[in-house]
Amino acid sequence: MQILVSGVAGFIGSFLTEALLLQGYQVYGIDSINDYYDTSIKYARLKKCGIIPGAYGQIISSAIYPSYQFQQLDLCDKENLNAIFQKNKFDCVINLAAQAGVRYSLKNPHAYLESNIIGFLNILEACRYHSCTRLIYASSSSVYGNDTEIPFKETARVDHPVSMYAATKKSNELMAYTYSYLYQIHTIGLRFFTVYGPYGRPDMAPMLFAKAIDRNEPIHIFNNGNLSRDFTYIDDIVQGITTIVAHPEKARREVAEIPAVIYNIGHGSPIKLLDFIHLLEKQLGKAAQKEYVGMQPGDVYQTWADTTRLKEDYQYIPTTSLEEGIKKFADWYKAYYT
Protein backbone atom coordinates (compact mmCIF):
# COMPACT_ATOMS: atom_id res chain seq x y z
CA MET A 1 0.00 0.00 0.00
CA GLN A 2 1.27 3.46 -0.93
CA ILE A 3 0.39 6.27 1.47
CA LEU A 4 0.84 10.02 1.14
CA VAL A 5 1.49 11.66 4.52
CA SER A 6 1.51 15.45 4.74
CA GLY A 7 3.17 17.16 7.69
CA VAL A 8 5.91 14.54 8.07
CA ALA A 9 8.28 17.02 9.71
CA GLY A 10 5.65 17.70 12.34
CA PHE A 11 5.42 16.00 15.70
CA ILE A 12 2.67 13.45 15.00
CA GLY A 13 3.59 13.12 11.34
CA SER A 14 7.18 12.12 12.03
CA PHE A 15 6.26 9.37 14.51
CA LEU A 16 3.42 8.10 12.34
CA THR A 17 5.64 7.95 9.25
CA GLU A 18 8.25 5.85 11.04
CA ALA A 19 5.57 3.49 12.36
CA LEU A 20 4.06 3.05 8.88
CA LEU A 21 7.48 2.33 7.39
CA LEU A 22 8.24 -0.26 10.06
CA GLN A 23 4.92 -1.92 9.26
CA GLY A 24 5.91 -2.28 5.60
CA TYR A 25 3.98 0.55 3.94
CA GLN A 26 5.38 2.66 1.13
CA VAL A 27 5.30 6.31 2.23
CA TYR A 28 5.57 9.54 0.27
CA GLY A 29 6.01 12.40 2.72
CA ILE A 30 5.54 16.12 2.17
CA ASP A 31 6.06 19.10 4.47
CA SER A 32 6.55 22.84 3.94
CA ILE A 33 9.02 23.05 6.88
CA ASN A 34 7.67 26.50 7.73
CA ASP A 35 9.25 28.58 10.48
CA TYR A 36 6.23 28.93 12.78
CA TYR A 37 8.56 27.44 15.38
CA ASP A 38 12.28 26.56 15.39
CA THR A 39 12.88 24.41 12.31
CA SER A 40 15.84 22.59 13.87
CA ILE A 41 13.52 20.14 15.60
CA LYS A 42 11.69 19.58 12.29
CA TYR A 43 14.97 18.67 10.63
CA ALA A 44 15.78 16.39 13.56
CA ARG A 45 12.46 14.58 13.12
CA LEU A 46 13.13 14.09 9.41
CA LYS A 47 16.66 12.86 10.13
CA LYS A 48 15.26 10.11 12.36
CA CYS A 49 13.76 8.60 9.21
CA GLY A 50 16.84 9.14 7.08
CA ILE A 51 15.77 12.35 5.33
CA ILE A 52 18.11 15.31 4.77
CA PRO A 53 16.02 17.85 2.81
CA GLY A 54 17.47 19.54 -0.27
CA ALA A 55 15.99 22.29 -2.41
CA TYR A 56 12.28 23.02 -2.39
CA GLY A 57 10.45 20.47 -4.52
CA GLN A 58 13.40 18.08 -4.73
CA ILE A 59 12.50 14.42 -4.19
CA ILE A 60 14.67 12.91 -1.45
CA SER A 61 15.00 9.18 -0.77
CA SER A 62 15.48 8.02 2.79
CA ALA A 63 18.92 6.75 3.78
CA ILE A 64 17.27 4.36 6.24
CA TYR A 65 13.98 3.24 4.70
CA PRO A 66 14.02 2.26 0.97
CA SER A 67 10.24 2.69 0.78
CA TYR A 68 10.27 6.34 1.91
CA GLN A 69 10.48 9.43 -0.28
CA PHE A 70 10.19 13.04 0.86
CA GLN A 71 9.48 16.30 -0.92
CA GLN A 72 9.42 19.75 0.64
CA LEU A 73 6.11 21.19 -0.51
CA ASP A 74 3.47 23.64 0.64
CA LEU A 75 -0.11 22.37 0.31
CA CYS A 76 -1.01 25.71 -1.26
CA ASP A 77 1.31 24.79 -4.16
CA LYS A 78 -1.51 23.23 -6.12
CA GLU A 79 0.48 22.59 -9.30
CA ASN A 80 3.25 20.58 -7.64
CA LEU A 81 0.81 18.79 -5.34
CA ASN A 82 -1.16 17.58 -8.36
CA ALA A 83 2.08 16.50 -10.02
CA ILE A 84 2.79 14.22 -7.05
CA PHE A 85 -0.65 12.63 -7.37
CA GLN A 86 -0.17 12.20 -11.13
CA LYS A 87 3.11 10.34 -10.66
CA ASN A 88 1.91 8.09 -7.84
CA LYS A 89 -1.09 5.92 -7.15
CA PHE A 90 -1.94 6.56 -3.52
CA ASP A 91 -4.18 4.10 -1.73
CA CYS A 92 -4.59 6.45 1.21
CA VAL A 93 -3.80 10.06 2.12
CA ILE A 94 -3.12 11.10 5.73
CA ASN A 95 -3.29 14.88 6.03
CA LEU A 96 -1.52 16.12 9.17
CA ALA A 97 -0.16 19.34 7.66
CA ALA A 98 -1.67 22.48 9.12
CA GLN A 99 -0.85 25.83 10.59
CA ALA A 100 -0.93 24.97 14.28
CA GLY A 101 -1.24 27.07 17.42
CA VAL A 102 -4.32 28.57 19.01
CA ARG A 103 -2.77 31.83 20.22
CA TYR A 104 -0.86 32.46 16.98
CA SER A 105 -4.17 32.32 15.11
CA LEU A 106 -5.11 35.56 16.87
CA LYS A 107 -2.01 37.26 15.46
CA ASN A 108 -1.91 35.85 11.95
CA PRO A 109 -5.33 34.50 10.91
CA HIS A 110 -4.43 34.64 7.20
CA ALA A 111 -1.86 31.86 7.68
CA TYR A 112 -4.64 29.59 8.95
CA LEU A 113 -6.91 30.28 6.01
CA GLU A 114 -4.12 29.60 3.54
CA SER A 115 -2.77 26.39 5.09
CA ASN A 116 -5.80 24.90 6.82
CA ILE A 117 -8.50 25.86 4.32
CA ILE A 118 -6.88 26.35 0.90
CA GLY A 119 -4.28 23.66 1.57
CA PHE A 120 -6.92 21.19 2.72
CA LEU A 121 -9.11 21.99 -0.28
CA ASN A 122 -6.15 21.20 -2.56
CA ILE A 123 -5.79 17.81 -0.84
CA LEU A 124 -9.49 17.08 -1.31
CA GLU A 125 -9.39 18.10 -4.96
CA ALA A 126 -6.29 16.00 -5.58
CA CYS A 127 -8.02 12.98 -4.05
CA ARG A 128 -11.08 13.68 -6.18
CA TYR A 129 -9.31 14.00 -9.52
CA HIS A 130 -6.73 11.27 -8.96
CA SER A 131 -9.07 8.58 -7.67
CA CYS A 132 -7.75 8.33 -4.12
CA THR A 133 -10.82 7.29 -2.16
CA ARG A 134 -9.36 7.21 1.38
CA LEU A 135 -8.46 10.31 3.40
CA ILE A 136 -7.56 10.43 7.08
CA TYR A 137 -7.11 13.97 8.35
CA ALA A 138 -6.25 15.85 11.52
CA SER A 139 -8.96 17.77 13.29
CA SER A 140 -8.63 19.00 16.87
CA SER A 141 -10.25 19.00 20.29
CA SER A 142 -10.29 22.78 19.86
CA VAL A 143 -13.52 22.46 17.88
CA TYR A 144 -15.37 21.85 21.17
CA GLY A 145 -14.55 25.35 22.40
CA ASN A 146 -15.71 25.87 25.96
CA ASP A 147 -18.39 23.19 25.83
CA THR A 148 -19.46 22.44 29.40
CA GLU A 149 -20.81 18.97 28.66
CA ILE A 150 -17.95 16.63 29.48
CA PRO A 151 -16.45 14.34 28.42
CA PHE A 152 -16.57 15.71 24.88
CA LYS A 153 -18.52 13.47 22.51
CA GLU A 154 -18.34 13.50 18.73
CA THR A 155 -22.12 14.00 18.62
CA ALA A 156 -21.90 17.35 20.44
CA ARG A 157 -22.66 20.52 18.49
CA VAL A 158 -19.41 22.32 17.75
CA ASP A 159 -20.73 25.60 16.43
CA HIS A 160 -18.94 27.97 18.82
CA PRO A 161 -15.18 27.94 18.16
CA VAL A 162 -13.17 30.36 20.30
CA SER A 163 -10.16 30.71 17.98
CA MET A 164 -9.50 30.96 14.26
CA TYR A 165 -7.54 27.70 14.52
CA ALA A 166 -10.63 25.91 15.87
CA ALA A 167 -12.80 27.50 13.18
CA THR A 168 -10.54 26.18 10.42
CA LYS A 169 -10.58 22.67 11.91
CA LYS A 170 -14.37 22.70 12.06
CA SER A 171 -14.34 23.88 8.45
CA ASN A 172 -12.13 20.92 7.51
CA GLU A 173 -14.71 18.53 8.94
CA LEU A 174 -17.49 20.17 6.91
CA MET A 175 -15.39 20.16 3.74
CA ALA A 176 -14.49 16.49 4.17
CA TYR A 177 -18.13 15.56 4.71
CA THR A 178 -19.10 17.39 1.53
CA TYR A 179 -16.51 15.53 -0.54
CA SER A 180 -17.63 12.24 0.97
CA TYR A 181 -21.19 13.05 -0.04
CA LEU A 182 -20.36 14.27 -3.54
CA TYR A 183 -17.53 11.97 -4.57
CA GLN A 184 -17.66 9.00 -2.18
CA ILE A 185 -14.22 9.73 -0.75
CA HIS A 186 -13.95 7.81 2.53
CA THR A 187 -12.95 10.50 5.04
CA ILE A 188 -11.98 9.94 8.68
CA GLY A 189 -11.39 13.01 10.85
CA LEU A 190 -9.40 12.64 14.07
CA ARG A 191 -9.89 15.14 16.87
CA PHE A 192 -6.53 15.07 18.66
CA PHE A 193 -6.33 15.85 22.38
CA THR A 194 -3.09 17.51 23.66
CA VAL A 195 -0.49 15.12 22.25
CA TYR A 196 2.90 15.12 23.99
CA GLY A 197 6.15 13.17 23.96
CA PRO A 198 9.73 13.27 22.62
CA TYR A 199 10.33 15.70 19.73
CA GLY A 200 7.10 17.47 20.70
CA ARG A 201 6.11 20.91 19.53
CA PRO A 202 8.16 23.70 21.16
CA ASP A 203 5.10 25.96 21.34
CA MET A 204 3.04 23.58 23.47
CA ALA A 205 2.87 23.47 27.26
CA PRO A 206 5.01 20.36 27.94
CA MET A 207 8.02 21.75 26.06
CA LEU A 208 7.51 25.31 27.27
CA PHE A 209 7.30 24.12 30.87
CA ALA A 210 10.30 21.80 30.56
CA LYS A 211 12.51 24.53 29.10
CA ALA A 212 11.48 27.06 31.74
CA ILE A 213 12.06 24.62 34.60
CA ASP A 214 15.42 23.55 33.17
CA ARG A 215 16.57 27.17 32.74
CA ASN A 216 15.19 28.38 36.08
CA GLU A 217 12.81 30.71 34.29
CA PRO A 218 9.23 31.45 35.37
CA ILE A 219 6.38 29.62 33.72
CA HIS A 220 3.07 31.34 33.08
CA ILE A 221 0.15 29.34 34.42
CA PHE A 222 -3.02 30.60 32.79
CA ASN A 223 -6.40 31.02 34.47
CA ASN A 224 -4.54 30.84 37.80
CA GLY A 225 -4.01 27.11 37.31
CA ASN A 226 -7.69 26.24 36.88
CA LEU A 227 -7.22 24.39 33.61
CA SER A 228 -7.25 20.69 32.78
CA ARG A 229 -6.11 18.85 29.68
CA ASP A 230 -6.51 15.35 28.28
CA PHE A 231 -2.78 14.74 27.74
CA THR A 232 -2.20 11.86 25.30
CA TYR A 233 1.17 10.24 24.72
CA ILE A 234 2.39 10.09 21.12
CA ASP A 235 2.70 6.28 20.99
CA ASP A 236 -1.00 5.86 21.79
CA ILE A 237 -1.95 8.33 19.05
CA VAL A 238 0.21 6.55 16.48
CA GLN A 239 -1.12 3.13 17.45
CA GLY A 240 -4.66 4.42 16.96
CA ILE A 241 -3.93 5.86 13.52
CA THR A 242 -2.06 2.81 12.21
CA THR A 243 -4.95 0.59 13.27
CA ILE A 244 -7.34 2.77 11.29
CA VAL A 245 -5.02 2.63 8.27
CA ALA A 246 -4.93 -1.16 8.42
CA HIS A 247 -8.69 -1.59 8.81
CA PRO A 248 -10.68 1.03 6.87
CA GLU A 249 -13.65 -1.31 6.76
CA LYS A 250 -14.22 -0.93 10.50
CA ALA A 251 -14.99 2.79 10.33
CA ARG A 252 -18.64 3.53 10.95
CA ARG A 253 -20.79 5.77 8.79
CA GLU A 254 -22.92 8.29 10.61
CA VAL A 255 -25.13 8.43 7.52
CA ALA A 256 -25.30 5.08 5.74
CA GLU A 257 -24.61 6.26 2.19
CA ILE A 258 -22.00 8.89 3.13
CA PRO A 259 -18.51 7.50 4.00
CA ALA A 260 -17.54 10.20 6.52
CA VAL A 261 -16.87 9.89 10.23
CA ILE A 262 -15.24 11.80 13.10
CA TYR A 263 -13.37 10.19 16.01
CA ASN A 264 -12.00 11.62 19.23
CA ILE A 265 -8.49 10.31 19.85
CA GLY A 266 -7.18 11.10 23.32
CA HIS A 267 -6.33 9.46 26.62
CA GLY A 268 -9.80 9.88 28.07
CA SER A 269 -8.61 11.02 31.51
CA PRO A 270 -7.93 14.74 31.95
CA ILE A 271 -5.48 16.06 34.52
CA LYS A 272 -5.09 19.42 36.19
CA LEU A 273 -2.35 21.51 34.65
CA LEU A 274 -0.71 21.93 38.07
CA ASP A 275 -0.56 18.16 38.51
CA PHE A 276 1.13 17.84 35.13
CA ILE A 277 3.70 20.45 36.17
CA HIS A 278 4.32 18.61 39.44
CA LEU A 279 5.12 15.37 37.60
CA LEU A 280 7.42 17.25 35.23
CA GLU A 281 9.22 18.87 38.16
CA LYS A 282 9.76 15.44 39.66
CA GLN A 283 11.28 13.98 36.50
CA LEU A 284 13.49 17.02 35.80
CA GLY A 285 14.59 17.24 39.42
CA LYS A 286 13.81 20.95 39.70
CA ALA A 287 11.00 23.09 41.05
CA ALA A 288 9.17 25.41 38.68
CA GLN A 289 8.98 29.13 39.25
CA LYS A 290 5.25 29.64 38.83
CA GLU A 291 3.58 32.87 37.76
CA TYR A 292 -0.20 32.74 37.86
CA VAL A 293 -1.93 34.82 35.18
CA GLY A 294 -5.42 35.21 33.78
CA MET A 295 -7.16 33.34 30.98
CA GLN A 296 -5.78 33.90 27.50
CA PRO A 297 -7.99 34.75 24.49
CA GLY A 298 -8.76 31.68 22.42
CA ASP A 299 -7.86 29.26 25.22
CA VAL A 300 -10.31 26.73 26.72
CA TYR A 301 -10.82 25.70 30.32
CA GLN A 302 -10.74 21.95 29.87
CA THR A 303 -10.49 19.12 27.38
CA TRP A 304 -11.67 15.57 27.97
CA ALA A 305 -12.12 13.00 25.22
CA ASP A 306 -14.90 10.46 25.17
CA THR A 307 -13.15 7.74 23.15
CA THR A 308 -16.04 5.25 23.23
CA ARG A 309 -16.62 5.44 19.48
CA LEU A 310 -12.99 4.71 18.61
CA LYS A 311 -12.87 1.92 21.18
CA GLU A 312 -16.01 0.30 19.78
CA ASP A 313 -14.82 0.43 16.17
CA TYR A 314 -11.08 -0.10 16.57
CA GLN A 315 -10.58 -1.39 20.12
CA TYR A 316 -8.59 1.76 20.85
CA ILE A 317 -7.28 1.75 24.43
CA PRO A 318 -4.40 4.11 25.29
CA THR A 319 -1.92 2.31 27.51
CA THR A 320 0.65 4.97 28.46
CA SER A 321 0.03 6.47 31.88
CA LEU A 322 0.82 10.14 32.43
CA GLU A 323 3.62 9.22 34.83
CA GLU A 324 5.22 6.91 32.25
CA GLY A 325 4.74 9.37 29.40
CA ILE A 326 6.23 12.31 31.28
CA LYS A 327 9.22 10.20 32.30
CA LYS A 328 9.87 9.27 28.67
CA PHE A 329 9.45 12.89 27.61
CA ALA A 330 11.73 14.19 30.37
CA ASP A 331 14.42 11.59 29.61
CA TRP A 332 14.37 12.61 25.95
CA TYR A 333 14.42 16.30 26.83
CA LYS A 334 17.50 15.92 29.05
CA ALA A 335 19.30 13.93 26.36
CA TYR A 336 18.33 16.30 23.52
CA TYR A 337 18.69 19.72 25.14
CA THR A 338 21.19 19.30 27.96
C-alpha positions in Angstrom: 0.0 0.0 0.0 1.3 3.5 -0.9 0.4 6.3 1.5 0.8 10.0 1.1 1.5 11.7 4.5 1.5 15.5 4.7 3.2 17.2 7.7 5.9 14.5 8.1 8.3 17.0 9.7 5.6 17.7 12.3 5.4 16.0 15.7 2.7 13.5 15.0 3.6 13.1 11.3 7.2 12.1 12.0 6.3 9.4 14.5 3.4 8.1 12.3 5.6 8.0 9.3 8.3 5.9 11.0 5.6 3.5 12.4 4.1 3.0 8.9 7.5 2.3 7.4 8.2 -0.3 10.1 4.9 -1.9 9.3 5.9 -2.3 5.6 4.0 0.6 3.9 5.4 2.7 1.1 5.3 6.3 2.2 5.6 9.5 0.3 6.0 12.4 2.7 5.5 16.1 2.2 6.1 19.1 4.5 6.6 22.8 3.9 9.0 23.1 6.9 7.7 26.5 7.7 9.2 28.6 10.5 6.2 28.9 12.8 8.6 27.4 15.4 12.3 26.6 15.4 12.9 24.4 12.3 15.8 22.6 13.9 13.5 20.1 15.6 11.7 19.6 12.3 15.0 18.7 10.6 15.8 16.4 13.6 12.5 14.6 13.1 13.1 14.1 9.4 16.7 12.9 10.1 15.3 10.1 12.4 13.8 8.6 9.2 16.8 9.1 7.1 15.8 12.4 5.3 18.1 15.3 4.8 16.0 17.8 2.8 17.5 19.5 -0.3 16.0 22.3 -2.4 12.3 23.0 -2.4 10.5 20.5 -4.5 13.4 18.1 -4.7 12.5 14.4 -4.2 14.7 12.9 -1.4 15.0 9.2 -0.8 15.5 8.0 2.8 18.9 6.7 3.8 17.3 4.4 6.2 14.0 3.2 4.7 14.0 2.3 1.0 10.2 2.7 0.8 10.3 6.3 1.9 10.5 9.4 -0.3 10.2 13.0 0.9 9.5 16.3 -0.9 9.4 19.8 0.6 6.1 21.2 -0.5 3.5 23.6 0.6 -0.1 22.4 0.3 -1.0 25.7 -1.3 1.3 24.8 -4.2 -1.5 23.2 -6.1 0.5 22.6 -9.3 3.2 20.6 -7.6 0.8 18.8 -5.3 -1.2 17.6 -8.4 2.1 16.5 -10.0 2.8 14.2 -7.1 -0.7 12.6 -7.4 -0.2 12.2 -11.1 3.1 10.3 -10.7 1.9 8.1 -7.8 -1.1 5.9 -7.2 -1.9 6.6 -3.5 -4.2 4.1 -1.7 -4.6 6.4 1.2 -3.8 10.1 2.1 -3.1 11.1 5.7 -3.3 14.9 6.0 -1.5 16.1 9.2 -0.2 19.3 7.7 -1.7 22.5 9.1 -0.8 25.8 10.6 -0.9 25.0 14.3 -1.2 27.1 17.4 -4.3 28.6 19.0 -2.8 31.8 20.2 -0.9 32.5 17.0 -4.2 32.3 15.1 -5.1 35.6 16.9 -2.0 37.3 15.5 -1.9 35.9 11.9 -5.3 34.5 10.9 -4.4 34.6 7.2 -1.9 31.9 7.7 -4.6 29.6 9.0 -6.9 30.3 6.0 -4.1 29.6 3.5 -2.8 26.4 5.1 -5.8 24.9 6.8 -8.5 25.9 4.3 -6.9 26.4 0.9 -4.3 23.7 1.6 -6.9 21.2 2.7 -9.1 22.0 -0.3 -6.2 21.2 -2.6 -5.8 17.8 -0.8 -9.5 17.1 -1.3 -9.4 18.1 -5.0 -6.3 16.0 -5.6 -8.0 13.0 -4.0 -11.1 13.7 -6.2 -9.3 14.0 -9.5 -6.7 11.3 -9.0 -9.1 8.6 -7.7 -7.8 8.3 -4.1 -10.8 7.3 -2.2 -9.4 7.2 1.4 -8.5 10.3 3.4 -7.6 10.4 7.1 -7.1 14.0 8.4 -6.3 15.8 11.5 -9.0 17.8 13.3 -8.6 19.0 16.9 -10.3 19.0 20.3 -10.3 22.8 19.9 -13.5 22.5 17.9 -15.4 21.9 21.2 -14.5 25.3 22.4 -15.7 25.9 26.0 -18.4 23.2 25.8 -19.5 22.4 29.4 -20.8 19.0 28.7 -17.9 16.6 29.5 -16.5 14.3 28.4 -16.6 15.7 24.9 -18.5 13.5 22.5 -18.3 13.5 18.7 -22.1 14.0 18.6 -21.9 17.4 20.4 -22.7 20.5 18.5 -19.4 22.3 17.8 -20.7 25.6 16.4 -18.9 28.0 18.8 -15.2 27.9 18.2 -13.2 30.4 20.3 -10.2 30.7 18.0 -9.5 31.0 14.3 -7.5 27.7 14.5 -10.6 25.9 15.9 -12.8 27.5 13.2 -10.5 26.2 10.4 -10.6 22.7 11.9 -14.4 22.7 12.1 -14.3 23.9 8.4 -12.1 20.9 7.5 -14.7 18.5 8.9 -17.5 20.2 6.9 -15.4 20.2 3.7 -14.5 16.5 4.2 -18.1 15.6 4.7 -19.1 17.4 1.5 -16.5 15.5 -0.5 -17.6 12.2 1.0 -21.2 13.0 0.0 -20.4 14.3 -3.5 -17.5 12.0 -4.6 -17.7 9.0 -2.2 -14.2 9.7 -0.7 -13.9 7.8 2.5 -12.9 10.5 5.0 -12.0 9.9 8.7 -11.4 13.0 10.9 -9.4 12.6 14.1 -9.9 15.1 16.9 -6.5 15.1 18.7 -6.3 15.9 22.4 -3.1 17.5 23.7 -0.5 15.1 22.2 2.9 15.1 24.0 6.2 13.2 24.0 9.7 13.3 22.6 10.3 15.7 19.7 7.1 17.5 20.7 6.1 20.9 19.5 8.2 23.7 21.2 5.1 26.0 21.3 3.0 23.6 23.5 2.9 23.5 27.3 5.0 20.4 27.9 8.0 21.8 26.1 7.5 25.3 27.3 7.3 24.1 30.9 10.3 21.8 30.6 12.5 24.5 29.1 11.5 27.1 31.7 12.1 24.6 34.6 15.4 23.6 33.2 16.6 27.2 32.7 15.2 28.4 36.1 12.8 30.7 34.3 9.2 31.5 35.4 6.4 29.6 33.7 3.1 31.3 33.1 0.1 29.3 34.4 -3.0 30.6 32.8 -6.4 31.0 34.5 -4.5 30.8 37.8 -4.0 27.1 37.3 -7.7 26.2 36.9 -7.2 24.4 33.6 -7.2 20.7 32.8 -6.1 18.9 29.7 -6.5 15.3 28.3 -2.8 14.7 27.7 -2.2 11.9 25.3 1.2 10.2 24.7 2.4 10.1 21.1 2.7 6.3 21.0 -1.0 5.9 21.8 -2.0 8.3 19.0 0.2 6.5 16.5 -1.1 3.1 17.5 -4.7 4.4 17.0 -3.9 5.9 13.5 -2.1 2.8 12.2 -4.9 0.6 13.3 -7.3 2.8 11.3 -5.0 2.6 8.3 -4.9 -1.2 8.4 -8.7 -1.6 8.8 -10.7 1.0 6.9 -13.6 -1.3 6.8 -14.2 -0.9 10.5 -15.0 2.8 10.3 -18.6 3.5 11.0 -20.8 5.8 8.8 -22.9 8.3 10.6 -25.1 8.4 7.5 -25.3 5.1 5.7 -24.6 6.3 2.2 -22.0 8.9 3.1 -18.5 7.5 4.0 -17.5 10.2 6.5 -16.9 9.9 10.2 -15.2 11.8 13.1 -13.4 10.2 16.0 -12.0 11.6 19.2 -8.5 10.3 19.8 -7.2 11.1 23.3 -6.3 9.5 26.6 -9.8 9.9 28.1 -8.6 11.0 31.5 -7.9 14.7 32.0 -5.5 16.1 34.5 -5.1 19.4 36.2 -2.4 21.5 34.7 -0.7 21.9 38.1 -0.6 18.2 38.5 1.1 17.8 35.1 3.7 20.4 36.2 4.3 18.6 39.4 5.1 15.4 37.6 7.4 17.3 35.2 9.2 18.9 38.2 9.8 15.4 39.7 11.3 14.0 36.5 13.5 17.0 35.8 14.6 17.2 39.4 13.8 21.0 39.7 11.0 23.1 41.0 9.2 25.4 38.7 9.0 29.1 39.3 5.2 29.6 38.8 3.6 32.9 37.8 -0.2 32.7 37.9 -1.9 34.8 35.2 -5.4 35.2 33.8 -7.2 33.3 31.0 -5.8 33.9 27.5 -8.0 34.8 24.5 -8.8 31.7 22.4 -7.9 29.3 25.2 -10.3 26.7 26.7 -10.8 25.7 30.3 -10.7 21.9 29.9 -10.5 19.1 27.4 -11.7 15.6 28.0 -12.1 13.0 25.2 -14.9 10.5 25.2 -13.1 7.7 23.1 -16.0 5.2 23.2 -16.6 5.4 19.5 -13.0 4.7 18.6 -12.9 1.9 21.2 -16.0 0.3 19.8 -14.8 0.4 16.2 -11.1 -0.1 16.6 -10.6 -1.4 20.1 -8.6 1.8 20.8 -7.3 1.7 24.4 -4.4 4.1 25.3 -1.9 2.3 27.5 0.7 5.0 28.5 0.0 6.5 31.9 0.8 10.1 32.4 3.6 9.2 34.8 5.2 6.9 32.3 4.7 9.4 29.4 6.2 12.3 31.3 9.2 10.2 32.3 9.9 9.3 28.7 9.5 12.9 27.6 11.7 14.2 30.4 14.4 11.6 29.6 14.4 12.6 26.0 14.4 16.3 26.8 17.5 15.9 29.0 19.3 13.9 26.4 18.3 16.3 23.5 18.7 19.7 25.1 21.2 19.3 28.0 
